[in-house]
Amino acid sequence: MCDRCSGVMRPADPERVRAILFDYDADPGRFLANVQAVAQYGLAGDVHQAVAERAVEEAGGLALDLGCGEGRLVRELCKRGVSVIAYDLSATMLAAVRGDRVRGDATRLPFRDRSFGAVAALYMLYHLADPRAAIAESYRVLQPEGLFAACAPSRYNDPELAMALPPASPSTFDAENGPQLVADSFDEIEVQCWDAALVHLPDRPALALYLRGRGLSEAEIADAVDCIATPLTLTKRGALVYGRKAA
Ligand SMILES: C[S@@+](CC[C@H](N)C(=O)[O-])C[C@H]1O[C@@H](n2cnc3c(N)ncnc32)[C@H](O)[C@@H]1O
C-alpha cells in the first residue's frame, strides 16, 4: 500500500487559507475532466438550473456570470430568455462560450454601477486571494433589489477520498466562510447547504477521471486507483449563497 493510501486520514489544516490554483489556460483538460465526471457520474443536478430559475423569477434585466467557465449557467439563462454577459479571466474558457463575452478580472469590473439585475459567481471565488473585492464589485454593478449568487464546495467535501486528496484546508471562499463574506457586503443573505451522496463512481476509469478533475497528477491517480475500491459513492458538501441588494 502506498503512502497516500495508507488509510490514515490526514489531519485538517484549518490555519492554512489558500486560493485554489488557476489552471484554466495552462491545463483546460483538468476542468473539463471535472465537468465530464460530474455530468456522467453525478446523481443529481448541480446549482446552475436553480440559480437560473431564481434569476428569472426574482431579478429583471441583464445578468452577469462572473467566472463563467465553459458557459453552463450562461446556457441555462439563455434557455430561459435572460440576456447575459459571460465574464471570465481565461481566454480558453471564454472561447467555448456563445453570446456576449468579456474577458477580465472579477475584482475590477468594467461596468457601470447598477447595470445588472443578477450577478452570479459560481465555483469561482475560491480562485481569488481576496474574494471580498469581487463581492463588493458585484454589489456595485447590481441594481437595487438585485440578486447575487455564489457557491463553493465545503473544505470537508469528498470525505471518501481524504486519503488521496490534499489535507482538508480552508479556501478563500468555501461553504464554511463564504456566507459571512457575502453577508459582509450584501443587505440580506440566504444560504442553501448540501451534504449528501451525490456522485457514484462505478469503476476505476470513473475514479481516475474524477481524480483528474480534482487536479491529481497521473502518478497520484495511478496510486489512488490501486488503493481505493470501486464502486465508490462520494459525499458532496457545499453551499449556495444568495445575496440581495436593498431597494
Ligand atoms: C471552476 S470554474 C467555474 C465555471 C462556472 N462558473 C461553472 O459553475 O461551471 C472557475 C472559473 O472562474 C474563472 N476565474 C478564475 N479567477 C477569475 C477571476 N479573477 N476573474 C474572472 N474569472 C476568473 C476561471 O477562468 C474559470 O473559468
PDBQT file of the ligand as one rigid body, heavy atoms in Angstrom, charges set to zero:
ROOT
HETATM    1  C1  LIG A 301     -14.459  26.151 -11.536  1.00  0.00    +0.000 C 
HETATM    2  S1  LIG A 301     -14.676  27.211 -12.892  1.00  0.00    +0.000 S 
HETATM    3  C2  LIG A 301     -16.408  27.549 -12.721  1.00  0.00    +0.000 C 
HETATM    4  C3  LIG A 301     -17.068  27.833 -14.015  1.00  0.00    +0.000 C 
HETATM    5  C4  LIG A 301     -18.579  28.094 -13.948  1.00  0.00    +0.000 C 
HETATM    6  N1  LIG A 301     -18.901  29.236 -13.107  1.00  0.00    +0.000 N 
HETATM    7  C5  LIG A 301     -19.339  26.868 -13.507  1.00  0.00    +0.000 C 
HETATM    8  O1  LIG A 301     -20.002  26.914 -12.467  1.00  0.00    +0.000 OA
HETATM    9  O2  LIG A 301     -19.291  25.856 -14.226  1.00  0.00    +0.000 OA
HETATM   10  C6  LIG A 301     -13.957  28.767 -12.367  1.00  0.00    +0.000 C 
HETATM   11  C7  LIG A 301     -13.904  29.821 -13.452  1.00  0.00    +0.000 C 
HETATM   12  O3  LIG A 301     -13.536  31.073 -12.850  1.00  0.00    +0.000 OA
HETATM   13  C8  LIG A 301     -12.640  31.746 -13.713  1.00  0.00    +0.000 C 
HETATM   14  N2  LIG A 301     -11.852  32.705 -12.931  1.00  0.00    +0.000 N 
HETATM   15  C9  LIG A 301     -10.919  32.426 -12.006  1.00  0.00    +0.000 A 
HETATM   16  N3  LIG A 301     -10.414  33.567 -11.488  1.00  0.00    +0.000 NA
HETATM   17  C10 LIG A 301     -11.065  34.580 -12.095  1.00  0.00    +0.000 A 
HETATM   18  C11 LIG A 301     -11.005  35.999 -11.974  1.00  0.00    +0.000 A 
HETATM   19  N4  LIG A 301     -10.143  36.596 -11.128  1.00  0.00    +0.000 N 
HETATM   20  N5  LIG A 301     -11.828  36.758 -12.722  1.00  0.00    +0.000 NA
HETATM   21  C12 LIG A 301     -12.701  36.161 -13.592  1.00  0.00    +0.000 A 
HETATM   22  N6  LIG A 301     -12.787  34.821 -13.767  1.00  0.00    +0.000 NA
HETATM   23  C13 LIG A 301     -11.987  34.041 -13.017  1.00  0.00    +0.000 A 
HETATM   24  C14 LIG A 301     -11.819  30.617 -14.335  1.00  0.00    +0.000 C 
HETATM   25  O4  LIG A 301     -11.164  31.041 -15.525  1.00  0.00    +0.000 OA
HETATM   26  C15 LIG A 301     -12.874  29.548 -14.541  1.00  0.00    +0.000 C 
HETATM   27  O5  LIG A 301     -13.476  29.655 -15.801  1.00  0.00    +0.000 OA
ENDROOT
TORSDOF 0
